């Protein structure tokens, strides 16, 4: 993946994570899983809800990494542009 691709992915992930509809859906799903954990009648149901909540958290962590990777890639692009701007081959 190129740095430009990483920056595009960063923008997509940020747009999605900041979208009010996404935030609302995320909070509703998280709340539902916590409700299932609290009211579960069996250990198996509790474990399944915890597993689902863990996967949900893993997904958010992945998107956070995509954002971080994009920021690093953007800085890399900026540094390369600065290097090209200031570095001149010897005559």
Long-range contacts (C-beta under 8 A, 24 or more apart in sequence): 3-73, 3-74, 3-76, 3-77, 4-73, 4-77, 6-66, 6-69, 6-70, 6-72, 6-73, 7-70, 7-73, 7-74, 7-77, 8-70, 9-66, 9-69, 9-70, 10-66, 10-67, 10-69, 10-70, 10-71, 10-73, 10-74, 11-70, 12-66, 13-63, 13-66, 13-67, 13-70, 14-67, 16-63, 17-60, 17-63, 17-67, 26-56, 26-60, 29-56, 30-56
